[in-house]
Amino acid sequence: MLRYRLDELGWRQFEELIQLLLKQDLSVAVQAWGGHRDNGRDAFYKGRLRFPDREILSEGPFLFQVKFVEEANAAGAQPAAALISAVRKEAERIEERLRARDKLSADWKAIRHYVLYTNVTLLPGLRSQIEQVLAVVPPGCAIHTMGGYDVCSLIDSHPTAKRAFPQLLSLRDFDVLLEEAVNKDVLERSRSAVEEARDLLPVFVPTQAYSEAFKVVRRHHFVVLEGPPEMGKTAIARILGLVQLFAGWDMIECRKPDDFFKLCNSERPQVFIADDAFGHTEYEPDRVRAWEHDLPKIIGRLDRRHWLLWTSRRHILERARRSMDLQGKAENFPQPAEVVVDASALSTSEKALILYRHARAARLDSKIKTLVRENAVQVVRQGAFTPERIRRFVKDDVRRLSSIQPDDPKRLVLLHRLVDDAIQIQQRGCAARTKRSPVLKNGSLSPSSKAATVAGKRSCATYTKNMPARSPGSLSSGWSRN
């Protein structure tokens, strides 16, 4: 059995993993992947590399390709036939390229090393079959085959890969991984924060906001992840903390400034996570005053081995800063442009991958998984489809997809209607929650409850402003028929 469950990645994430490992292992940036399930030339490098022997520089050019086989390592799987079929198709394309008389053909004729990566476990007989099929490559070109075990060994030889590709933490038994990679004393000090992060691993996607937050915190030792509810602020903060844990840092939940002062230790690298620092569902003046009073001292103690990750909604952060301005303390607060990262800036492809990760983690049957995989981009184009709503959709509604027949000409219409209905139900629940704020005896809202109500309305508005009106039986205008 492979040390990492590579099959759970899917073809796109597997390609991204191989590209990352190539960069870390060979210290070069290879040409970008094509972005298709099977597109031939995947990665190309013309220079010399320390490959396959790390002690010897080999002459290029090098061609790297990836072949991913679904469920290749499942119980009873027989992936050899599928892999050989894919390699034969590739061999046919190679022959076509070599016969052509253009620059691409010249590049192919010059290749000195052809390297194939796959999630399939490669036994000696299968390796020999692959090499025989690929005998069409130019004379003098060496063929290298790297199977599932080779990929797992490459992962283990580059522990920093987990920071750039945190999905790796979900591909093994998490407790075994912790026991192997994290010092017991560090783990004991970080236990509370680790448990908060555990359930996020199987579904987390390292978005652009995740990458930006890591850059900011490395530069300033402090980052504020802002955005409306349900957009993944907390997930980003906790996974950033978790990858630092695997690098030997303490990972500490910091609910109030006193937690920081009590647990900060100059002798150990530590990352502190203050989730919703100024209030979870409403602006909490007492919490804000505590942070206002102690923040200058906290920032003064942050350095390259001590980080603070804050999550807060923009309106709460701005209100806190205004209060600090009035009291003449704002100069101790970093400029928002320097440390604030907008967690709500999600691309369609990022949301599609979030949906895919949730669907795989839910262990759905193959029919529903196929529908999700084939239509993920169409589904998440809804402006109101936030990461949290994706989670609820998979948990509560996605199994209704089984009623849609694959050959139904109206299947996209039915799929879109199901998604619209699920989001509108969630939207009504969101709106209802904003009405349940406590009132004073004179019937008016308390200041903090008024702020919470305004925040709730803003949140609902953020998620529903792109919700198109839909008449019965019609496609909503937010969907494409393509």
Secondary structure, 3 states (H helix, E strand, C coil): CCCCCHHHHHHHHHHHHHHHHHHHHHCCCCCCCCCCCCCCCCEEECCCECCCCCCCCECCCEEEEEECCCCCCCCCCCCHHHHHHHHHHHHHHHHHHHHCCCHHHHHHHHCCEEEEEECCCCCHHHHHHHHHHHHHCCCCCEEEEECHHHHHHHHHCCCCHHHHCHHHHHCCCHHHHHHHHCCHHHHHHCHHHHHHHHCCHHHCCCCHHHHHHHHHHHHHCEEEEECCCCCCHHHHHHHHHHHHHCCCCEEEECCCHHHHHHHCCCCCCEEEEECCCCCCCCCCHHHHHHHHHHHHHHHHHCECCEEEEEEECHHHHHHHHHHHHHCCCHHHCCCHHHHEEECCCCCHHHHHHHHHHHHHHCCCCHHHHHHHHHHHHHHHCCCCCCHHHHHHHHHHHHHHHHHCCCCCCCHHHHHHHHHHHHHHHHHHHHHHHCCCCCECCCCCECHHHHHHHHHHHHHHHHHHCCCCCCCCCCCCCCCCCC
